[in-house]
Amino acid sequence: MRIILIFLSVFVVLKANGQNEVDTVLKEVKGIKLDLLKTPTNPSFQLMNSSATEIIEPGMTPEFFTSIQNASNNFTSLPNNLAIAFTPFWWGKQAKNLSFEKDFSETNRLNFTRTLTVSAGMLNGVQQDQSLSRFSLGFQSTLLRGKVDKVKKDIYFKMLQSIGNKYFEDQRLALQSDPNYLKLEAESFKILDSLRVLSVIEPNDSITDETLNGMMDSLEDTYEKIDNQLLELRRAISAKIQTIESSPELDRLFNSMNERYGFKWDLGGGLAFNTTEFNLNNTGIYRIGLWSNFGGNLSKLNSGNSRLSIFFLTRYFYFKEIWYERGDNFEMIPNLHTVDMGTKLQLHVAGKFSLAAESIFRSDISQSIFENTHKINGIAQYQFGKNRVLYTSFGNDFNDNSNFGPQNLIITFGVNLGFGEDIDIKGLTMK
């Protein structure tokens, strides 16, 4: 009975050690090139009333991106729009070594600082007045990013698994080429053979039961020491070759997996200033805003990344003052408060193109002479490279300065250019 328990425990130890140290490894994928920039606007543009789109799909942004944009209502005035934005999270140590289980789970977790983007922008030439400029400070944070698609996650893992198989083969070859490991392994097999021989010997006049037990105890102690040494060697070999370097194909699958679905929700805001000839004495608040976008996919993601989505906007603006034309009179409205409500239908095609139509209704909640107005806009965008987005929009501008309704058609062309370092992902359990 004793020897049966001994061999059973030896088998369990060998199997457990081999399983934990060889067949299951916590891996790290290094050098992943993230492709996060999808938005055709910037929080600063929305504050300055120069945005190509009023409603955006909540999402993540890279470490830093810059937006360059031109807009015109008569093809003779081309005001220059410039904005920058950065995400503080990506500048920390944690961002360079993300946890796979935490950051890419199938649960739609609440965020704020993780996706917080801070922006600043400037608009030269407001309403065809080249002496009047506008600048802004804003923020945007995706509170709910959506969920990772399990199908795409499984595809990414399959690719890692195929690379992992090569890892296990490399580990096996490394162990087989280590003389010390082979020597210790041979000694452990000899001890097991000796234990097997001793287990069938019956006590007699020349060898007592006490002597047999002592010999077996000594062999077991020696085997345990050798097994611990083998375990340390396996760990040392594993530590050397447990990292997977990303590749263009792995990057593509990773970024495809990072296209999330489900309910998305963000929060943004900030303030904008008007200035005449950049004179501090002629600088004052233009407006302060707070808004939220929310919505999700009407159709599930598929292998081609084509999907139809709908998003909604609620937004509050405070205008310090505006000049308002009503009939033949101009009046100054101080402390104007407005609320915007809007909806946007968006179609992504093949993961690169996007077409959208949006409608926004603006109403006055301060009981002034301001009359309700609206904006209808069409947007097209094309992602022409990693964190590179071209976009254009066509629609009427909000008429915040008269009760004549929307009058000006605005065509906007712009480009967003994102920058950021590669990241590493830790905590991938491969079997």
N, C-alpha and C positions, 0 to 999 in steps of 0.2 A: 504494500500500500504506500509506503514511504517513497519508493522509487517512482511509482506512478505519479505521485504528486510533484516530485522533483522534475520529471520530464515534462509534465504538463505546465508547470510554472516556467521552465526554460523555454518551451514553445511560445507561451504567452508573452514572455519578455522579449524574445527575438521578434515576434510579430509586431508587438507594440512599438518597439524601438524602430524597426524598419518602416512601419507605417507613419509614425510621427516625424521621423527625421529624414526619410527619403521620399515617401510617396505624397506627403502633404507639406507644402512649403508656403510661407507667407512671402509673396513676391512683391517686387517693386518694379513698375514700368517707368522708365526714365525718358526724358526728352520728348514729351508729348507736345505737339504744336496745336494749341487751341485755336478754334475758329468761332469766336463769340459774337462778333459785331454783325448785327442784323438790322438795326434800326435806321430808318431814313431821316432822322432828325436828331435834335439835341435839346435837353431841357432849357438851355439858354435861348434857343430860337423861339420856343413857345412863349417864354416870358417877354421877348422883344417883339412879338407879333410878326415874326418872319419865318415861321416854321412851314416846311413843305407839307407836313401832316399834323393834324391836331390830336389824333388818336393813334396810339402805338400798341404793339404787342409787347406785353411785359416780358422781359428777358434779361440775360446777363450781358455784360460788356467787358472788353479786354482791359488791361492795365491802363491804357491811355489811348484816346482817339481824338482826332481833330476833324472838324467839319468845315468845309468851304462851300459857300452857296451864293448863287446869284438869282435875283428875282426881278421881274419887270412886269409892268402893266401896259406899257406902250412901246416896248422894244427900243426906247431911246434912253431910258433911265436904268442903269444897272448898278444898284447899290451892292456894296461888298459886305458879305456876311461871313464872319469868322467866329468859331467857337472851339473850345477844347473841353475835354472831360476826362476824368481819371477815377479809377475805382481803388480806394485806399486798401481794401482787403488784399489785392494782388501784390502789394508792396511789402507785405509781412512774411515772416518765415513760414507760417502755417500754409500759405497759399502755394508755396513752391513744393510742398509735400502733402498733397491732399489725401484724405482717407477715403478709399473707394466705398467702403460700407456706409460711411456717414454722408458723403457728398453725392453719391450716385445711387441712392436707394430708390425703391419704387414707392416711397412714401412722399407725399407732397408736404414738406415741412415749411413752417413759417420762418422767414428770414427778415433781416433789415440791414445790419452792418455788413453781412456777407456779400450783398449785391448793391450796396450804396455807391452811387456815382455822383461826383461833385463836378460842376461845370461852370465855365465862365465864357461870356461871349461879347462881341461888339458888332454893331451895325452902323456903317457910315452912310449917311444920306437917308434921312427919314422923310417919307412923303415928298420926295423930289427936292427936299431942302438939304443941300450939301453942307450947310453949316451946322445942321442938327444931327447929332449922333446919339446912339443908344447903347448901353452896355448892361450886362446882367450877371447875376450869380444865382445858380440853381442847384437842385439835387433831384435824384430819382433813385428809388429803391424798389426792387422786385420782392414783394412780401411772400408771394407764392409763385414758384417757378414752374409748376407742373411736375409731372411724374416721368421717370425714365421708362421708356418702352421696353418691356421685358423681352420681346422678340429681338430687338436690336442689342440688348444687353447680352442675350444668349449667343448671338452671332459674334460679338466682340470676345466673349469668353471662349468660344470655340477656336478662334484664331489664336488666342493666348494659350489654349490647351495644346494646340499643335506645336507651338513654340516650346511649351513646357515639356512635351515629350522628348524633345531634343535636350532639354535641360537635364532630365532624369538620365538619359543616355550618357551625357557628358559627365554626370556625377558618378555613374557606374564605372565608366572608363577611368576616371580620376582615381577612384578607390582601387581598382584593379592594378593600376600602375604605381601604387604607393607600396614600397617594400615593407614598411613598418606595419601597415594595415594587413597585408597578406600574411605576414609572420604571425601577428596576433590572432588573425582569423584561423590560421592553421592550428595554433595552440588551443584555441577554444574548441575546435573539432576534436582534437586529441583528448581533451578533458571529457567531452561528451562521450567519446568511445570508452574511456576508462570507467566512467560512471556506469555505462551500459554493462561492461564486463563485471564490475563489482556487484551490480544488482542481481546477478545470477549465481554468485558464489554463496554457498551455504556455510555457516559457521561450523568449525570442527576443532580438533585438538591443536592444529597448527595456527589457526586464525580464529580469533573469537569475534563474537558479535560486536563487542566494544571496539575492537581494532578496526573492523569494517566500517563502523559508523564514524570513527575518527578519520579514517582515510577519505571517506565520502565528504565529510564536513570540510576537510582541508581542500579537496578538489573544488567543492562548491564555492568556497571563499576565493580561490584562485580564479575560477571562472567569472565570478562577479567583478573582480578587479579588471580582468581582461576585457569583459563586456563594457565596462565604463570607459576604458581606453578606446575601444572601437567606437563607442558613442561620441566621444570627443572628436575623434578623427572625422566621423561623418558630419558632425556639426561644422568643423573647420572647412571641409570641402564644400559643404552647402553654402556657407557664408561667402565663398569666393565666386560662386556662379549662380546666385539666386536672382540676379537682376536681369530684366528684359529691357533691351533698348527698343524704343518705339521706331516705327518705319512709316513711310507714306501710306501704306495700306492700313496699318494699325491706327494712324492718325485719322484716316477717313472714317473708319468704323467707330472710333471713339467719338468724333464730332457728330456722326450720325446718331449715335446713342444719346448724345447730349441735346438732341432736338426733342424737347420734352412736350408732353401732351397733358390734357386735363385742364382744370381751372387755373387761370393765371391772374395775378392781381398785383398792381404796383401803386406806389405813392410818390408824388413829386411836388415840387414847389420852389419858391424863390422870389426874387425881386429884381426889377429893372429900373434903370435911371435914364433920364434924358439929359443931354448936355449940349450947350451951344458953344462951338469952337473950343471945346474941352476946357472951358472956363469954370472953375469951381463955384464962382458966384452965380453962374447960370446953370447949375446942376441941381436936379431934384428928382424925387421918385416919380416914375412913370406909372408902374403898377406892381402890385404884390399878388402872387397866385398860389393856389394849393389845388392839386388835382389827383385823380385816381383813374386808372384804366383797369378794366377787368373783363374776362371772357375766356374763350377756349375754342377748341376745334369742333366743327360740325361734322367732320369726317375724320376717321382714325388715320394715323400715320401709316404709310405703306413703304414698300421698298424703294419707291421712286421719290419719296419725300414730297409728294403732291398732296395738298390738303386744303380744305376750305374752313375758314375760321370766322368768328364774329366777336367783336369787342365793343365795349361801351365806355363812355367817358362821363364823369361828373367833375366839374371844375368851378372853383370860385376865384374871382378877380376883384381886387380893390384898386380903383383908379383914384389917385390923389385929386386930379382935376382933369376935365376935358372941355374943349370948346365944342359946342353942339349947335348945329344949324337946324332950325325948325321953321319952315316957311321962309319968310324973309328976314328972320331974326337969328342972331348968334347969341347964345347964352353960355356962360361958364357953369358947368356942373361940378361942384366940389364933392369929394368923398363918395364917389360912385361905387356901388357894390353890384356885381353881376354874378349870375350862375349859368354855366353852360351844361347842356345835356347832349350827348351825341352817340352815334352808333357807326360802326365800320364793318364792312364785309371784305374779307381778304382771301385771296387765292394764291397759294404757293405752288409753283410748277417746277418739277424736277429739281427742287432744292436750290435753284439759282435765281429764278424769276419770281416776282411777286407783283400782283395787280390788286388794287384796292379802291373802294369807293366809300366815302364817309360823308355824313351829314351832321351838323352841329347847330343847335338852337341856343341863342343867348337871350336871357331875360334879365331885367333890372329888378333887384330886390330892395332898393333904397327909396322907392316911391318918388323918383325924380321925373323929369320930362323925357328921359331916355326911353326910346321905343325898342321893342324886341327886334333882333336881327338874326341872321343865320348865315351859314357857310356850307356850300356843297363842293366837294373836292374829289378829284381822281388822282391816284398815285401809282407810279410804276417804278420798280427798282430791280437792279441786277447786281448780283454778287460776282465780281469779276476776279476775285482772288481771296486768299486768306485774310479776313478782317478788312476787306475792301468792298465798298458798296457805292454804286452809282444810282442816282434817283432823279425823278422829275415828277412834277405835279401840275395840275391844271384845274383852276376853280376860281370862284369869286372870293374876294376878301371880305372880312367882317367890316361893316360900316358902323363904326362907333362914334361918328362925328356928325351924323344927320339922320333925319327920319325919312330919307328918300329910299331906304332899302339898299341892298347890295348893288354896287355900281361897277366896281373895278374887277376885271379878270386878271388873275396873277398866274404867270407861268414861272415855275421854279426849277432850276437845275442845280444839283449839288453832288458832292462826293464826301464820303466818310472814310477816313484812313485810320486803322487801328494798329497799335504797336504793343508788344508784350513779349516776355521771355517764355521759353519752354517750361513746362512743369513736370513734376514727378508724382505718380500715384502710388500710395502704399496701401498695404492691407488687402491684397488680392490673394485669397486662399485657393491654391491650385491642388487638385488631386489627380 
